[in-house]
Amino acid sequence: MYDDVTSTKVMEAGGTHRALIIKQLPIVGVAATTGGAILSWANPENVPIIIDRVEIDVTTKSTGAANISVGTAANGTTSSANLIDTYAIGGTEKVVTNMDDKGANGKSVQKMGLTQFLTITGSATTAGLVATVWVHYYTT
């Protein structure tokens, strides 16, 4: 694509492109605080994936003062915080992302191995929480 005024090339497409895949996953709060108790989602592809965005649309906040951690783990029962680290999910209804709300150890992009899981874990009861998670990823 060229700039109409200067005729300078501003963008060029070519090569092999990976398609962005977005998975929608409903979640509800739980009393358990074990790893992956809120969500335990296995890599659905037959190759590693690159997660470049996690959005959690909180339609009803949790009744307790729980924090959540979101990240990739070796199994579905291990807590991880490499995407969203310690977000106060009982605070308000809003869209939480690993871009704006990642915390101290969260990342904007995280590779997820073929046999890994995306887990969401609460630090205390997340009872009352109603939300939808969107996971944006590419295959490698």
N, C-alpha and C positions, 0 to 999 in steps of 0.2 A: 504494500500500500504506500502511496506517495502523498506528501503534503500538497494540497491544491495550490498554495501560494508559492512555495519555494521549490517544488518538484523534488524535494529530498525524500529518499526512502525512509519511512518511519517504522515499518513493520514488514517482516517477511515470514511466511509460513512455509514449512517444508519438513521433510524427514518423517520419522515415525512419531505419532502422537498417541498418548495414552488417554483413554476416556476417563473423565471424572465420574465416579459412582457415588451415589448418596443413598444411604440406608436410613430408614425411619424406624425407630424402636421405642415403643411406649414403655414407661417405667412408673412404678408406684412405690411409695415409701414402705419401709419395713422396720421392725423393731431390732432386727439383727444388725450387728456391726462387724460380722465376719467378712473377709475379702470377697468381693463380687456379689454381696448379698442384694444390692439394688439392681445390678446388671452384670451379667457374665456373657459376653458375646464373642464367639469363636470367629477367627478369620474365615470368611466364607469362600475365599478364593483358593486356588491350588498353587499359589505363589505368595511370597511376602507382599505386603501392601504398604503404602505410605499414607498415613492419616495426616491430612493438612488442615482439618477443621473438625471440631466437635462443638455442636450447638445443643444446649439443653433449654427447651422452652418450658419454663416453670409456670404452669397454669394455676396450681394451688401449692403454696409453700408448705413445708413441713411444719407441724405444730411444735416440735422441739427445736432446740438450739443446736442442731447438728451441722457439722461441716461434711462436705463430700470430697472425695479424691477420685480422679478419673485418670486411667492410664493403661498401658499395655503390660501384661504379665505373662509369665511362663505357663500359668494355668488359670482356670476360671475361679479359683478360690483364694487368690493372692491379691492383696490390695496394692495398687500402684498409683502414683501421683505425677507421672511424667507428662501428662497433658494438662490437667487442672489439679493444682495442689491446694487443698484445704479451703474450699469455698463455702461460705455460710449459707446453706440452702434454705434455712428457715427465715432468712431476712426479708425477702420480697418476691413477688411474682415478676419475673423478667426473663430475658433470654441470656443465658450464661454461655460464654464461649472460651475456648482455650487461647483466643487471641486477646480478649479484653480482661479476662478473669483468671488467668493461668496461675497466679500466685508465685511463690518464690522458686519452686522447682518445676513448674509446668513449662511446656514447650509449644511452639507454634506448629511444629511438624515433628512427627514421630514415626519411625519405621516399625512395622508390626510383623514379626516372623510368621511363617507358614502355620505353625502350631500354637501361636500365642492367642491370648484373649484380651479384649478390652473389658476392663472391670470398673464398676462404680461402687464405692464403699462409703458408708456413713460412719462418722466418729461416735455417734449416739443414735438413738431412734430417729428415723426419718418418717415416722407415721404421719399420714395426712398428705404427703407429697404426691402430686400428680404432675407428670411432665412427659415430654416427648424429646427423645434424643435423635439428632441427625448426625451421622458420621459421614464425612466427606473423605474419599480416598481414591488413590490410583493404584493400579497393579504395577509391580516392578518388572 
